[in-house]
Structure formats: C-alpha cells, structure tokens
Amino acid sequence: MEKIILLLSAWVLDLLVGDPEKLPHPIVYYGKWIAAGERRLNRGTHRLAKGAVFALCSILLAFLVPAVVLHLVHSWSPLAYTVLGAILLFYCLAGTTLIREVRMVFLALDESLEKGRKQVARIVGRDTQNLTAQEVRKAALETLAENLSDGVIAPLFWFLLLGVPGALMYKMVNTLDSMIGYQNAKYKDFGCWAAHIDDAFNYLPARITSLLMALVSGKKLVPLLKFIRKYSRCHASPNSGWPESALAGILNCRFGGPHDYFGEVFYKPYIGENERELTTKDMQVATRINRKAEILFVVLSVLILLA
C-alpha cells in the first residue's frame, strides 16, 4: 500500500504540475555531474575504460544515495518518507511536460518555421536549424513516442522493481545516454558503456510501451502489432523503434530518415511507408495516445502492487 500511495501521489503531481522549472531538480544535477565528469575524463587515452567506470559509479551512486536517505527518513517518520518519496518519484516523470512541449512545437510552427525550429530544439538532441516544417513535426512526434517510454513507463517500471531509488537510478542511466551515448567521434568511446546500459534498462519498458499504445489506439490490434514488429527493427536503437513504430502505425505515417547530430549526418531507416504531411490533428491523436497509455500502465501497476 505504501508503494501505491507513492505511485499515485507522484503521478497526480505530474499530471497537475509537470516539470517544476523554477525548483531544484535532481535530474538537472545529474546533468551537471555528467558534464563535469565528461570534461575531466573524456580526453587522452583509455576513454572506453574511463567512460565505463564513470557510468557504473554514477548509476550506483544514483541508487545508493537515495536508498540510504529514504531508509533513514523512514525510520524517523513514515509520513516524511512518503512525502519525500512521492516528490522524488514525481521528479522522475515527464509525461505532462512532454505533451505540453510537443503541443508548443505545433503552435510555434503555426506562427513561423523559425519558431517551430527553436521550440523543437528544446526536446530533441539533433540540429534543428535547417529542418523543414514536416521534419519539425516528425521530430516532435518521434520524441513524443520515444519519451513516453523514457519519461513515464520506464521510470515507473523500475519503481515497481526497486522502489524510488530504482526510478532515480534509471533516470541517471537515461541522462547518461542522452548526454554522452552518441556514436560520433567525441563520444563513441567514452559514452559506449552508457549507451549499452541504457539499451539494457529500456529493453522491456520500450516493448511494454508499444503494446500499451496499441491497446489504447482503437485500431485493429493484430495488424498494428505486426506493423510494430516489422518496423521496430528499423532504428539504430534496439528500443526506440518500438514506441516510434507504434505511433507511426497508429497515425499511418512515416518516421525516420537523415538526422543531423553535432554536425554529422546519420541516416536512420524509415519507419512506415506513408510519407504524408503531418498535421496538428496528428499531434492531438498522438498526445491522447500517450496519456491513455500512461493511465493504463498506472492502473496495471496498482493492480500488480495489490496482487
């Protein structure tokens, strides 16, 4: 019951508030820690080994520190533990903020292409200054699908397994990958372990996410699952293709293609076949799918905890 209270409190907080930009955020400090470590260690020789040790130590600390703190707080006051635990888990969730940001991309694009490019740059890790309007919309929707897994389902999945420290540990894994897990000259050695660890941590959550999206889509389930299975492999990541192919199948559109990362062009295989113009209606359908999938997973999580 304690876990259920933590889960529902954190989820309702995210639903009502979203990311509190003006308050201290542990994920921001994760980012500062990673940036400092990368500056000091990603140079000279043995970058692969240094990156591995840095990633593993960071992940271990992200689990052990909150585990010890929460244990001490619980022994002092169960109520204080519940409040602190709910707040920390809330910080791990990004469902509401993600939906809000994607909506803002489409609204900005309605004003001008330049505003759309600037807005989508807030949520993607690629160069956006030369994107077309179609590419801006595509980037926003790809990010919406991928981050339903990274920003909601995966943190809750690891919370179910390992409690609040598990969710915080996952966020460190995900932040490491998003900052240094790139296959380019600068990060391919130092970020190698971070990328592979992230792949392992997201293996089940990504597949669960695609199934949840299919279940709430209102589409015929068997053809959609076949589409997801076919196109989930059409991605450089072993995981991101699952939720992206689910959304491409639901919207009957095509994702993928060339992307510019840090001045290097990466050609991603296409997901789907219908290269049609994306619209604001597609964004509305996609955000509804995200929210419904999120609600379904929360309900299933509560039932699992009750059982």
N, C-alpha and C positions, 0 to 999 in steps of 0.2 A: 504493500500500500504506500509505503514511503516513496518508492520509485515512481509510482503512478502520480503521486502528488507533484513530485519534481518535474516529471514529463509534462503534465497538463499545465502546470504553472508557467514553465518556460515557453511552451508552445503558445499559450494565450498571450503572454507578454510579447512574443514576436509578432503574433497576429495583430495586436493592438498598436505596437510601438515601432517595430522594425529596428534596424541598427541605430543605437543612440550615438550619433556622430559627435556630440559635444561632451560625452562622458568617457572616462578611461576605458579602453577596450583591450582585453588580453591579446587578441589577435594582432592588434597594432604593435604590441610589444614583442610578439613572436616575430613580426616582420622586421623590427629594429634589431632584434637578436640575430636573425639570419643575415641581414645586410651587414652587420658588424663582423660576423664570422666569415662571410664570403670575402669581405675586403681584406681580412687578415690572412686567410688560408688559401684563397684561390689564386695562387701565384707560385712561381718556382716549380720544383719537382714534386712528385708523389701526390698530385692533385686528386687522383682517384681515391687513394687511401685516406687522405685528409678529409675529403668530402664524405666518405663512408663513416669515419669516426665522428665527424661533426653532426651528421644526420642522426646517427644512432644515439649519441649523447643528448641531442636536443629532444628527440622523441621520448627518451627515458625520463628526462627531467620534466617534460610536459605532463607525464603521467604521475611521477612520484611526488612532485611538489604539491599539486592539488590533493592527491590522495592523503598525504600526511596532514595537510592543513585541515581538510574536511574531517578526518578522523579526530583530530584534536578538538575541533569545534563541536562535533557530535557528542564527544564525551563531556563537554562543558554545557551545551544546550542543544537538544534535538531541534528546537524551533529555529535557533540561529543557523543550524546546519541546513535545515530545509530552505530557509531564505537564501543563504549563500549558494547552496547547490542549485537552486532554481535560477538564480541570476547568472551563475557561471554557465549553466546549460543553455540559457537564453542567449548568451553571447556566442554560442556555437551555431546558432540557427540563423539563416539568412533568407528564408522564404519570402517574407513580406518585402524586404528591401530589394530583393532580386526582381520581383514582379513590378515594384514601383519604378526601378531603374529602367526596365525594358519598356514600360509604358512611356517613360520620359523620352526614350530614344525615338519612338514613333511620333510623339508630339513635337519633339525638336525637329525631326525630319519634315514634318508638315510646314514648319516655318522656313527652313532652308537646309540645303545639303550640308553646308559647313557646320551648322548647329547640330545636325544629326551625327556627323563625324565626331565632333567634340564630345557629345553625350555618350556615344557608344564606346569611346576610348576609356570611359570610367569603368567598364565592365569586361573589356577584352584585353588580352595581352599582346595584340598584334598592332602593326602600324595602320592607322585609320585615315591618314590624311589624303590618300588617293582613292578611297573606296567610293563606288557608285552608290546611289540610293538603294538599289537592290541588294548590294553587298552589305550595306549598313543594316538593313532589315534582317538579312540572312545571319549576320554575325550576332545580332541581338537574340534571335530565336535559337540559334545553336547554343549560345551561352545560357539561355533560359533553361533549355533541356538538360545540358550537362550539369549545371549548377543546382538543379533540383536534386540530383544525386549528391554532389559535393557539399551543398549548403543546407540540406534538410535530411534526406534519407540516410546518408552515411553517418552523420553525427549521431542521429537517433539510433541507428543500428549498433554503433559502438557503445552508446549509452546503455542499451539493453544488455550488451555483453559484459561491460566493465564499469558501468556507472558513469558519473560525471567525469572522473579522471580519464576514462576511456574516450569520451567525446572530446575532451581537451587534447588528448594525445592525438586523436585523428586530425584535429584542426592544425596541429603542428605539422603532421605528415603532409597535409594538403597545402599548407602555406609554404613549406619547403619546396614542394613540387612546383607550385605556381611562381616561385621566385628564382629557383636555380635548376629546375628539372627540364632544361631545354637541350635539344640536340644541335647546338651550334658550337662554334669554336671556343667561345668563352666558358660554356657550362657543361659541355659533353662529358668531361671527366669529373669535375668537381660535383656536378649535380646528378651523376649517373645513379648512385645509390638512392638518392632522394626520389628520383623518378620511378625506380623499380619498387621501392617500398610503397609509394603511393598507388602503383598498379595493384599490388597485393591487397592493400587496405580497401580499395574500391571495387575489387573483383565481384563480390556478392552484392553490395549496395547498388552498383550500376545495373546489374541484371534484375534485381528486385524493382528498381525504379522503372525500367522499361515495361515490366509486367504490370505494375500499378497503373502506369499511363495507359496501357492497352485496356485494362479492366474498366477504367473510368471514361474511356473515349466515346463510348456509344457506337463504335464501329464493330463490324463482324470480327470476332476475336481470332479465329483460326487464320484467315488471310493476313490479318495485321501481324500476328506472331510470326508467320512465315516471312513477311516483309522484314520484320525486325531481325530475324535470324540471318537472312540473306545479306542485309546491308550493315549489320553491326560490325562486320569484319572490315568494312571499308573506312577505316580510320587508323591513324598512326598509333593511337592509344588502344589498348585492349579493352578499355572500359567505356570511354566517351561515346563510342559508336552506338552503344545500346540505347541510351535515352535519346540521342540525336536521331537515330533511325526510327525510334518510336514516334517522335514528333513529326518527322518527315512523312511517315506513313499515315499519320492522323490527318495532316494538312494536305497530303498528296502534292508535295513539293520536292525540291532537290536542295540538299545542303552539300558542303564540301567545296573543293576547288582550290586554286592557289591562294596562299596566305603569306603575308609579309611579316616576319618576326625579326626585329632588331636588324633590319637591312638585308636579311636573307629570305629568299622566296622558297616556301615549302609547298609542294603540290599534294594536296590531300585528295584521295579518291572521292568520287561523288557518291552521296547517299540519296538514293531515289533517282527517278528518271524524268519527272515532270518539271522542267525548268520554266515555271510560270512566274509571273510578277507577284511578289508578296504584298499584302495589304494590311491595313490596320485591323481588319476583321480577323486575319490570321493571328495577329498578336492577341486579340481578345479571346479567341478559341484557345490559344496556347497557354495563356495565363490561367484560364479556367481549368484546363487540364492539370496544370501544376498544382493549383490549390486543391482540386479534388483528389489527386494522388497523395498529396500531403495529408489530407484529412483521413483518407483510407488507411495510410500507414500508421497514423496516430491511433486510430480505432483498433487496428490489428495489434499494435504494441500494447495497448491497455488490456486487450483480451489475453495476450500472451502472458503478461505480468499477473493477471488474475488467475490464470491457469497454473 
